[in-house]
Amino acid sequence: MTITYQQIAQRAYEIWEREGKPKGQDQDHWLQAEEELRSEALKKQKGRKITSRDPAMLKTPKGEEI
């Protein structure tokens, strides 16, 4: 399953709304959205590898390749 930029953006927006639309937490919401979507995808894939067309999706939060 591929996680798209649009899916991450939509989830980050939903998180932002759910948290009361706070200012200055864009990056936190984006990272949380990525994590939630990856976790959901792993559950659906039952351990199969998740791929992405975006090379940024293949890096850990510390910038290391996975």
PDB file of N, CA, C and O in Angstrom:
ATOM      1  N   MET A   1       0.847  -1.181   0.000  1.00  0.00           N
ATOM      2  CA  MET A   1       0.000   0.000   0.000  1.00  0.00           C
ATOM      3  C   MET A   1       0.888   1.238   0.000  1.00  0.00           C
ATOM      4  O   MET A   1       1.876   1.310   0.731  1.00  0.00           O
ATOM      5  N   THR A   2       0.526   2.196  -0.820  1.00  0.00           N
ATOM      6  CA  THR A   2       1.258   3.442  -0.908  1.00  0.00           C
ATOM      7  C   THR A   2       0.519   4.515  -0.113  1.00  0.00           C
ATOM      8  O   THR A   2      -0.692   4.685  -0.253  1.00  0.00           O
ATOM      9  N   ILE A   3       1.258   5.224   0.711  1.00  0.00           N
ATOM     10  CA  ILE A   3       0.693   6.337   1.471  1.00  0.00           C
ATOM     11  C   ILE A   3       1.042   7.605   0.701  1.00  0.00           C
ATOM     12  O   ILE A   3       2.217   7.891   0.470  1.00  0.00           O
ATOM     13  N   THR A   4       0.043   8.350   0.312  1.00  0.00           N
ATOM     14  CA  THR A   4       0.278   9.525  -0.522  1.00  0.00           C
ATOM     15  C   THR A   4       0.406  10.809   0.307  1.00  0.00           C
ATOM     16  O   THR A   4       0.009  10.878   1.471  1.00  0.00           O
ATOM     17  N   TYR A   5       0.972  11.806  -0.344  1.00  0.00           N
ATOM     18  CA  TYR A   5       1.078  13.133   0.253  1.00  0.00           C
ATOM     19  C   TYR A   5      -0.300  13.638   0.663  1.00  0.00           C
ATOM     20  O   TYR A   5      -0.477  14.195   1.746  1.00  0.00           O
ATOM     21  N   GLN A   6      -1.275  13.434  -0.225  1.00  0.00           N
ATOM     22  CA  GLN A   6      -2.634  13.911   0.041  1.00  0.00           C
ATOM     23  C   GLN A   6      -3.233  13.236   1.271  1.00  0.00           C
ATOM     24  O   GLN A   6      -3.909  13.892   2.063  1.00  0.00           O
ATOM     25  N   GLN A   7      -2.995  11.940   1.440  1.00  0.00           N
ATOM     26  CA  GLN A   7      -3.512  11.232   2.615  1.00  0.00           C
ATOM     27  C   GLN A   7      -2.893  11.789   3.900  1.00  0.00           C
ATOM     28  O   GLN A   7      -3.584  11.972   4.902  1.00  0.00           O
ATOM     29  N   ILE A   8      -1.604  12.053   3.860  1.00  0.00           N
ATOM     30  CA  ILE A   8      -0.927  12.599   5.044  1.00  0.00           C
ATOM     31  C   ILE A   8      -1.472  13.995   5.344  1.00  0.00           C
ATOM     32  O   ILE A   8      -1.765  14.321   6.494  1.00  0.00           O
ATOM     33  N   ALA A   9      -1.603  14.811   4.301  1.00  0.00           N
ATOM     34  CA  ALA A   9      -2.115  16.171   4.489  1.00  0.00           C
ATOM     35  C   ALA A   9      -3.519  16.149   5.085  1.00  0.00           C
ATOM     36  O   ALA A   9      -3.818  16.924   5.994  1.00  0.00           O
ATOM     37  N   GLN A  10      -4.378  15.271   4.583  1.00  0.00           N
ATOM     38  CA  GLN A  10      -5.746  15.175   5.087  1.00  0.00           C
ATOM     39  C   GLN A  10      -5.750  14.753   6.552  1.00  0.00           C
ATOM     40  O   GLN A  10      -6.471  15.335   7.363  1.00  0.00           O
ATOM     41  N   ARG A  11      -4.946  13.743   6.896  1.00  0.00           N
ATOM     42  CA  ARG A  11      -4.908  13.270   8.284  1.00  0.00           C
ATOM     43  C   ARG A  11      -4.342  14.351   9.196  1.00  0.00           C
ATOM     44  O   ARG A  11      -4.855  14.553  10.297  1.00  0.00           O
ATOM     45  N   ALA A  12      -3.296  15.051   8.762  1.00  0.00           N
ATOM     46  CA  ALA A  12      -2.720  16.131   9.569  1.00  0.00           C
ATOM     47  C   ALA A  12      -3.760  17.219   9.820  1.00  0.00           C
ATOM     48  O   ALA A  12      -3.835  17.766  10.921  1.00  0.00           O
ATOM     49  N   TYR A  13      -4.555  17.531   8.812  1.00  0.00           N
ATOM     50  CA  TYR A  13      -5.622  18.523   8.962  1.00  0.00           C
ATOM     51  C   TYR A  13      -6.658  18.049   9.982  1.00  0.00           C
ATOM     52  O   TYR A  13      -7.115  18.829  10.816  1.00  0.00           O
ATOM     53  N   GLU A  14      -7.022  16.776   9.911  1.00  0.00           N
ATOM     54  CA  GLU A  14      -7.985  16.225  10.869  1.00  0.00           C
ATOM     55  C   GLU A  14      -7.441  16.287  12.292  1.00  0.00           C
ATOM     56  O   GLU A  14      -8.182  16.602  13.223  1.00  0.00           O
ATOM     57  N   ILE A  15      -6.178  15.994  12.466  1.00  0.00           N
ATOM     58  CA  ILE A  15      -5.546  16.070  13.793  1.00  0.00           C
ATOM     59  C   ILE A  15      -5.576  17.516  14.286  1.00  0.00           C
ATOM     60  O   ILE A  15      -5.915  17.781  15.440  1.00  0.00           O
ATOM     61  N   TRP A  16      -5.218  18.444  13.400  1.00  0.00           N
ATOM     62  CA  TRP A  16      -5.216  19.873  13.739  1.00  0.00           C
ATOM     63  C   TRP A  16      -6.605  20.321  14.202  1.00  0.00           C
ATOM     64  O   TRP A  16      -6.734  21.024  15.204  1.00  0.00           O
ATOM     65  N   GLU A  17      -7.636  19.912  13.470  1.00  0.00           N
ATOM     66  CA  GLU A  17      -9.004  20.265  13.858  1.00  0.00           C
ATOM     67  C   GLU A  17      -9.375  19.630  15.194  1.00  0.00           C
ATOM     68  O   GLU A  17      -9.943  20.288  16.066  1.00  0.00           O
ATOM     69  N   ARG A  18      -9.054  18.356  15.350  1.00  0.00           N
ATOM     70  CA  ARG A  18      -9.395  17.614  16.569  1.00  0.00           C
ATOM     71  C   ARG A  18      -8.737  18.234  17.804  1.00  0.00           C
ATOM     72  O   ARG A  18      -9.297  18.188  18.899  1.00  0.00           O
ATOM     73  N   GLU A  19      -7.557  18.808  17.624  1.00  0.00           N
ATOM     74  CA  GLU A  19      -6.833  19.409  18.749  1.00  0.00           C
ATOM     75  C   GLU A  19      -7.187  20.880  18.962  1.00  0.00           C
ATOM     76  O   GLU A  19      -6.539  21.565  19.753  1.00  0.00           O
ATOM     77  N   GLY A  20      -8.203  21.366  18.266  1.00  0.00           N
ATOM     78  CA  GLY A  20      -8.660  22.733  18.482  1.00  0.00           C
ATOM     79  C   GLY A  20      -7.982  23.776  17.623  1.00  0.00           C
ATOM     80  O   GLY A  20      -8.011  24.960  17.957  1.00  0.00           O
ATOM     81  N   LYS A  21      -7.375  23.367  16.527  1.00  0.00           N
ATOM     82  CA  LYS A  21      -6.732  24.254  15.554  1.00  0.00           C
ATOM     83  C   LYS A  21      -5.624  25.123  16.158  1.00  0.00           C
ATOM     84  O   LYS A  21      -5.600  26.336  15.953  1.00  0.00           O
ATOM     85  N   PRO A  22      -4.709  24.496  16.902  1.00  0.00           N
ATOM     86  CA  PRO A  22      -3.613  25.278  17.492  1.00  0.00           C
ATOM     87  C   PRO A  22      -2.623  25.745  16.426  1.00  0.00           C
ATOM     88  O   PRO A  22      -2.443  25.087  15.402  1.00  0.00           O
ATOM     89  N   LYS A  23      -1.996  26.870  16.677  1.00  0.00           N
ATOM     90  CA  LYS A  23      -0.991  27.403  15.754  1.00  0.00           C
ATOM     91  C   LYS A  23       0.390  26.843  16.111  1.00  0.00           C
ATOM     92  O   LYS A  23       0.673  26.541  17.271  1.00  0.00           O
ATOM     93  N   GLY A  24       1.232  26.714  15.098  1.00  0.00           N
ATOM     94  CA  GLY A  24       2.625  26.357  15.318  1.00  0.00           C
ATOM     95  C   GLY A  24       2.910  24.883  15.552  1.00  0.00           C
ATOM     96  O   GLY A  24       4.010  24.539  15.984  1.00  0.00           O
ATOM     97  N   GLN A  25       1.962  24.007  15.282  1.00  0.00           N
ATOM     98  CA  GLN A  25       2.197  22.576  15.496  1.00  0.00           C
ATOM     99  C   GLN A  25       2.082  21.792  14.187  1.00  0.00           C
ATOM    100  O   GLN A  25       1.808  20.592  14.195  1.00  0.00           O
ATOM    101  N   ASP A  26       2.291  22.474  13.079  1.00  0.00           N
ATOM    102  CA  ASP A  26       2.138  21.856  11.765  1.00  0.00           C
ATOM    103  C   ASP A  26       3.007  20.601  11.621  1.00  0.00           C
ATOM    104  O   ASP A  26       2.531  19.541  11.214  1.00  0.00           O
ATOM    105  N   GLN A  27       4.274  20.746  11.961  1.00  0.00           N
ATOM    106  CA  GLN A  27       5.198  19.625  11.797  1.00  0.00           C
ATOM    107  C   GLN A  27       4.816  18.457  12.699  1.00  0.00           C
ATOM    108  O   GLN A  27       4.876  17.304  12.273  1.00  0.00           O
ATOM    109  N   ASP A  28       4.428  18.740  13.926  1.00  0.00           N
ATOM    110  CA  ASP A  28       4.006  17.681  14.843  1.00  0.00           C
ATOM    111  C   ASP A  28       2.792  16.938  14.299  1.00  0.00           C
ATOM    112  O   ASP A  28       2.725  15.711  14.370  1.00  0.00           O
ATOM    113  N   HIS A  29       1.839  17.681  13.757  1.00  0.00           N
ATOM    114  CA  HIS A  29       0.639  17.059  13.200  1.00  0.00           C
ATOM    115  C   HIS A  29       0.982  16.218  11.969  1.00  0.00           C
ATOM    116  O   HIS A  29       0.429  15.136  11.776  1.00  0.00           O
ATOM    117  N   TRP A  30       1.889  16.720  11.147  1.00  0.00           N
ATOM    118  CA  TRP A  30       2.307  15.987   9.952  1.00  0.00           C
ATOM    119  C   TRP A  30       2.960  14.657  10.356  1.00  0.00           C
ATOM    120  O   TRP A  30       2.627  13.603   9.813  1.00  0.00           O
ATOM    121  N   LEU A  31       3.881  14.719  11.301  1.00  0.00           N
ATOM    122  CA  LEU A  31       4.575  13.505  11.733  1.00  0.00           C
ATOM    123  C   LEU A  31       3.613  12.520  12.395  1.00  0.00           C
ATOM    124  O   LEU A  31       3.727  11.309  12.201  1.00  0.00           O
ATOM    125  N   GLN A  32       2.679  13.034  13.167  1.00  0.00           N
ATOM    126  CA  GLN A  32       1.682  12.170  13.789  1.00  0.00           C
ATOM    127  C   GLN A  32       0.815  11.509  12.719  1.00  0.00           C
ATOM    128  O   GLN A  32       0.488  10.327  12.825  1.00  0.00           O
ATOM    129  N   ALA A  33       0.444  12.265  11.696  1.00  0.00           N
ATOM    130  CA  ALA A  33      -0.362  11.721  10.608  1.00  0.00           C
ATOM    131  C   ALA A  33       0.386  10.608   9.884  1.00  0.00           C
ATOM    132  O   ALA A  33      -0.187   9.559   9.590  1.00  0.00           O
ATOM    133  N   GLU A  34       1.666  10.837   9.596  1.00  0.00           N
ATOM    134  CA  GLU A  34       2.478   9.798   8.950  1.00  0.00           C
ATOM    135  C   GLU A  34       2.511   8.528   9.791  1.00  0.00           C
ATOM    136  O   GLU A  34       2.327   7.424   9.278  1.00  0.00           O
ATOM    137  N   GLU A  35       2.744   8.696  11.069  1.00  0.00           N
ATOM    138  CA  GLU A  35       2.831   7.542  11.970  1.00  0.00           C
ATOM    139  C   GLU A  35       1.501   6.783  12.026  1.00  0.00           C
ATOM    140  O   GLU A  35       1.485   5.554  11.950  1.00  0.00           O
ATOM    141  N   GLU A  36       0.410   7.497  12.155  1.00  0.00           N
ATOM    142  CA  GLU A  36      -0.902   6.848  12.207  1.00  0.00           C
ATOM    143  C   GLU A  36      -1.189   6.077  10.924  1.00  0.00           C
ATOM    144  O   GLU A  36      -1.653   4.938  10.969  1.00  0.00           O
ATOM    145  N   LEU A  37      -0.914   6.698   9.782  1.00  0.00           N
ATOM    146  CA  LEU A  37      -1.187   6.043   8.510  1.00  0.00           C
ATOM    147  C   LEU A  37      -0.291   4.821   8.300  1.00  0.00           C
ATOM    148  O   LEU A  37      -0.749   3.789   7.811  1.00  0.00           O
ATOM    149  N   ARG A  38       0.973   4.942   8.669  1.00  0.00           N
ATOM    150  CA  ARG A  38       1.878   3.785   8.560  1.00  0.00           C
ATOM    151  C   ARG A  38       1.412   2.643   9.446  1.00  0.00           C
ATOM    152  O   ARG A  38       1.407   1.484   9.030  1.00  0.00           O
ATOM    153  N   SER A  39       1.023   2.971  10.659  1.00  0.00           N
ATOM    154  CA  SER A  39       0.554   1.947  11.589  1.00  0.00           C
ATOM    155  C   SER A  39      -0.692   1.252  11.052  1.00  0.00           C
ATOM    156  O   SER A  39      -0.794   0.026  11.098  1.00  0.00           O
ATOM    157  N   GLU A  40      -1.632   2.030  10.548  1.00  0.00           N
ATOM    158  CA  GLU A  40      -2.851   1.459   9.977  1.00  0.00           C
ATOM    159  C   GLU A  40      -2.533   0.583   8.760  1.00  0.00           C
ATOM    160  O   GLU A  40      -3.112  -0.490   8.584  1.00  0.00           O
ATOM    161  N   ALA A  41      -1.610   1.056   7.932  1.00  0.00           N
ATOM    162  CA  ALA A  41      -1.244   0.301   6.739  1.00  0.00           C
ATOM    163  C   ALA A  41      -0.575  -1.023   7.115  1.00  0.00           C
ATOM    164  O   ALA A  41      -0.827  -2.050   6.486  1.00  0.00           O
ATOM    165  N   LEU A  42       0.274  -0.994   8.139  1.00  0.00           N
ATOM    166  CA  LEU A  42       0.928  -2.230   8.587  1.00  0.00           C
ATOM    167  C   LEU A  42      -0.094  -3.246   9.067  1.00  0.00           C
ATOM    168  O   LEU A  42       0.022  -4.437   8.780  1.00  0.00           O
ATOM    169  N   LYS A  43      -1.082  -2.780   9.788  1.00  0.00           N
ATOM    170  CA  LYS A  43      -2.130  -3.687  10.267  1.00  0.00           C
ATOM    171  C   LYS A  43      -2.881  -4.294   9.087  1.00  0.00           C
ATOM    172  O   LYS A  43      -3.191  -5.485   9.099  1.00  0.00           O
ATOM    173  N   LYS A  44      -3.172  -3.494   8.074  1.00  0.00           N
ATOM    174  CA  LYS A  44      -3.887  -3.977   6.893  1.00  0.00           C
ATOM    175  C   LYS A  44      -3.024  -4.912   6.060  1.00  0.00           C
ATOM    176  O   LYS A  44      -3.521  -5.883   5.490  1.00  0.00           O
ATOM    177  N   GLN A  45      -1.727  -4.618   5.989  1.00  0.00           N
ATOM    178  CA  GLN A  45      -0.818  -5.409   5.170  1.00  0.00           C
ATOM    179  C   GLN A  45      -0.359  -6.686   5.865  1.00  0.00           C
ATOM    180  O   GLN A  45       0.219  -7.569   5.230  1.00  0.00           O
ATOM    181  N   LYS A  46      -0.613  -6.782   7.151  1.00  0.00           N
ATOM    182  CA  LYS A  46      -0.220  -7.942   7.952  1.00  0.00           C
ATOM    183  C   LYS A  46       1.268  -8.255   7.806  1.00  0.00           C
ATOM    184  O   LYS A  46       1.671  -9.401   7.607  1.00  0.00           O
ATOM    185  N   GLY A  47       2.076  -7.179   7.914  1.00  0.00           N
ATOM    186  CA  GLY A  47       3.517  -7.363   7.912  1.00  0.00           C
ATOM    187  C   GLY A  47       4.185  -7.259   6.555  1.00  0.00           C
ATOM    188  O   GLY A  47       5.414  -7.273   6.490  1.00  0.00           O
ATOM    189  N   ARG A  48       3.429  -7.155   5.463  1.00  0.00           N
ATOM    190  CA  ARG A  48       4.049  -7.002   4.155  1.00  0.00           C
ATOM    191  C   ARG A  48       4.651  -5.610   4.046  1.00  0.00           C
ATOM    192  O   ARG A  48       4.192  -4.672   4.697  1.00  0.00           O
ATOM    193  N   LYS A  49       5.667  -5.484   3.230  1.00  0.00           N
ATOM    194  CA  LYS A  49       6.378  -4.224   3.085  1.00  0.00           C
ATOM    195  C   LYS A  49       5.481  -3.138   2.505  1.00  0.00           C
ATOM    196  O   LYS A  49       4.734  -3.384   1.558  1.00  0.00           O
ATOM    197  N   ILE A  50       5.554  -1.938   3.076  1.00  0.00           N
ATOM    198  CA  ILE A  50       4.824  -0.774   2.583  1.00  0.00           C
ATOM    199  C   ILE A  50       5.795   0.024   1.719  1.00  0.00           C
ATOM    200  O   ILE A  50       6.931   0.274   2.123  1.00  0.00           O
ATOM    201  N   THR A  51       5.357   0.415   0.558  1.00  0.00           N
ATOM    202  CA  THR A  51       6.208   1.211  -0.318  1.00  0.00           C
ATOM    203  C   THR A  51       5.598   2.581  -0.522  1.00  0.00           C
ATOM    204  O   THR A  51       4.411   2.795  -0.275  1.00  0.00           O
ATOM    205  N   SER A  52       6.417   3.493  -0.970  1.00  0.00           N
ATOM    206  CA  SER A  52       5.954   4.851  -1.239  1.00  0.00           C
ATOM    207  C   SER A  52       6.698   5.387  -2.445  1.00  0.00           C
ATOM    208  O   SER A  52       7.859   5.044  -2.669  1.00  0.00           O
ATOM    209  N   ARG A  53       6.047   6.208  -3.202  1.00  0.00           N
ATOM    210  CA  ARG A  53       6.709   6.858  -4.335  1.00  0.00           C
ATOM    211  C   ARG A  53       7.555   8.028  -3.861  1.00  0.00           C
ATOM    212  O   ARG A  53       8.413   8.507  -4.602  1.00  0.00           O
ATOM    213  N   ASP A  54       7.333   8.487  -2.665  1.00  0.00           N
ATOM    214  CA  ASP A  54       8.042   9.633  -2.106  1.00  0.00           C
ATOM    215  C   ASP A  54       9.218   9.137  -1.282  1.00  0.00           C
ATOM    216  O   ASP A  54       9.001   8.505  -0.248  1.00  0.00           O
ATOM    217  N   PRO A  55      10.473   9.398  -1.700  1.00  0.00           N
ATOM    218  CA  PRO A  55      11.639   8.920  -0.948  1.00  0.00           C
ATOM    219  C   PRO A  55      11.657   9.408   0.500  1.00  0.00           C
ATOM    220  O   PRO A  55      12.246   8.754   1.360  1.00  0.00           O
ATOM    221  N   ALA A  56      11.026  10.542   0.780  1.00  0.00           N
ATOM    222  CA  ALA A  56      10.990  11.053   2.152  1.00  0.00           C
ATOM    223  C   ALA A  56      10.225  10.112   3.070  1.00  0.00           C
ATOM    224  O   ALA A  56      10.456  10.097   4.279  1.00  0.00           O
ATOM    225  N   MET A  57       9.323   9.332   2.507  1.00  0.00           N
ATOM    226  CA  MET A  57       8.553   8.392   3.322  1.00  0.00           C
ATOM    227  C   MET A  57       9.403   7.206   3.766  1.00  0.00           C
ATOM    228  O   MET A  57       8.991   6.444   4.641  1.00  0.00           O
ATOM    229  N   LEU A  58      10.570   7.043   3.181  1.00  0.00           N
ATOM    230  CA  LEU A  58      11.427   5.908   3.495  1.00  0.00           C
ATOM    231  C   LEU A  58      12.541   6.298   4.462  1.00  0.00           C
ATOM    232  O   LEU A  58      13.563   5.617   4.539  1.00  0.00           O
ATOM    233  N   LYS A  59      12.352   7.369   5.184  1.00  0.00           N
ATOM    234  CA  LYS A  59      13.349   7.808   6.156  1.00  0.00           C
ATOM    235  C   LYS A  59      12.722   7.799   7.561  1.00  0.00           C
ATOM    236  O   LYS A  59      11.524   8.020   7.736  1.00  0.00           O
ATOM    237  N   THR A  60      13.559   7.541   8.520  1.00  0.00           N
ATOM    238  CA  THR A  60      13.111   7.595   9.906  1.00  0.00           C
ATOM    239  C   THR A  60      13.090   9.052  10.341  1.00  0.00           C
ATOM    240  O   THR A  60      13.624   9.908   9.636  1.00  0.00           O
ATOM    241  N   PRO A  61      12.476   9.361  11.505  1.00  0.00           N
ATOM    242  CA  PRO A  61      12.467  10.755  11.967  1.00  0.00           C
ATOM    243  C   PRO A  61      13.867  11.352  12.100  1.00  0.00           C
ATOM    244  O   PRO A  61      14.019  12.572  12.031  1.00  0.00           O
ATOM    245  N   LYS A  62      14.882  10.527  12.288  1.00  0.00           N
ATOM    246  CA  LYS A  62      16.248  11.038  12.410  1.00  0.00           C
ATOM    247  C   LYS A  62      16.916  11.170  11.053  1.00  0.00           C
ATOM    248  O   LYS A  62      18.084  11.550  10.971  1.00  0.00           O
ATOM    249  N   GLY A  63      16.188  10.860   9.984  1.00  0.00           N
ATOM    250  CA  GLY A  63      16.726  11.019   8.648  1.00  0.00           C
ATOM    251  C   GLY A  63      17.491   9.810   8.135  1.00  0.00           C
ATOM    252  O   GLY A  63      18.108   9.881   7.073  1.00  0.00           O
ATOM    253  N   GLU A  64      17.464   8.708   8.863  1.00  0.00           N
ATOM    254  CA  GLU A  64      18.177   7.517   8.439  1.00  0.00           C
ATOM    255  C   GLU A  64      17.315   6.726   7.470  1.00  0.00           C
ATOM    256  O   GLU A  64      16.096   6.663   7.630  1.00  0.00           O
ATOM    257  N   GLU A  65      17.935   6.126   6.470  1.00  0.00           N
ATOM    258  CA  GLU A  65      17.204   5.287   5.522  1.00  0.00           C
ATOM    259  C   GLU A  65      16.692   4.038   6.240  1.00  0.00           C
ATOM    260  O   GLU A  65      17.340   3.529   7.154  1.00  0.00           O
ATOM    261  N   ILE A  66      15.524   3.549   5.819  1.00  0.00           N
ATOM    262  CA  ILE A  66      15.020   2.289   6.372  1.00  0.00           C
ATOM    263  C   ILE A  66      15.099   1.208   5.327  1.00  0.00           C
ATOM    264  O   ILE A  66      14.722   0.066   5.591  1.00  0.00           O
TER     265      ILE A  66
END
